[in-house]
Amino acid sequence: MDWDQLFREAIQYLQEYIRIETVNPPGNELKGARFLKKIFDAESIPCQLFEPFQGRGNLLATLKGSGEKKPILLLNHIDVVPVEKERWEVDPFAGIIKNGYLYGRGALDCKSTGIIEMMTLLILKRKKISLKRDILFLASADEETGGRWGVQWAMENIPSLRESEYALNEGGYIILNENGVSDRYEISNGQKVILQLKLKAKGTSGHGSMPHPDNPNVKLVHALEVITKWETPFNILPTVKEYFFKMAPKQPPYEKRFFEDIEKGLNDPSFSVRLTSNPIYNAMVRNTISLTMLQGGSKANVIPSESSATLDCRLIPGSLKEDFLKEIRRRLGAEIEVEVCAESKSLPPSSLDTDFFQAIKKYAAENDPNCPVVPLLLPGATDSRFLREKGIITYDFCPFRLTEKERLRVHGNNERIALKNLMFGMRMLVDILKEIAT
Ligand SMILES: [Zn+2]
């Protein structure tokens, strides 16, 4: 295998792909899908382009296996988030290479993943590796604004996708410590449940010079104070317990035992304060509530008759929405109306007892001994929810090695990927697929 040649190819494809502007909105993913299609066509890998809405494109490529096992789906998205162009060191749509990094919107999220997944299909095809399962590649539209024209549409309208046993989607990474050594493999196998609420307070309008008790702003503020101070109970899923258990050896001696059994650990008041001061840890162990929008009044001397607020709540999968809502209503009091404005289904995390997860662990053990592979309950939402809904075991993991700081460039200015990650990613993904598909 001429890895150097493949590496050069991957770099060039990623540069070209980044130059295709697919900022969502409006997306224009069709242009990106056509670019990928040309490459698959040239390699004689069957692929199909779907345009569910004008300009929005999804591309499905299929590398055939014997059918002995069910397919595995490699998922990535074509759209990217907008840029603050003037804040970038380089043109975010020029595919510029500087000091060993390729810069551009999508360099991490998630055009690099798309290129690596595509290269993996190309490599397996060129090497005539005989496969026991089909390998599906789906480059989707609309991930950044909810997936309606992307994965959600595709799962409803492309039946072959629903046959998949496994899917690999963007999400976790191999996290490097400050010395550039692998610290952990973070693989997300589940995510929190979305429950967004609109709160409304009503009252009597009047002149600001004459305060009265029926002011909706005052009622809303008092109710919000109560709700934002609510410390929701801990609810630890087995996968979260495993996460902390595996992270225990990395903790200072006095914290280790708390991490080893996080349920017990959280009974210790000072430890629970320390742990939950980390926003990601906090989100993993309980239902959370964020006050994200406030509207009330439009003039300095007018008491309005109505004001409203939005709460972005994220629930631990499996918790009962009705019970949570009942508790929210009770705490807000009878004067506040509560309406659900968006919600996602409660889906249990994907099993870790699979040959796919085993293959990742094997890779880690061989290449990064003593580096734990940890399952992550994602606080946010990804397209994986549409796959898990159909019963597909889905892991969110990009085969790249990043420091925490590098990871924060996702959606940020000067997004970039270390070129060596493209080489690493191809080799890792080919290894893992050989393990589970041959
Ligand atoms: Zn993404």
Residues whose N, C-alpha, C, O or C-beta is under 5 A from the ligand:
A	BS01	ZN	D109 C110 E170
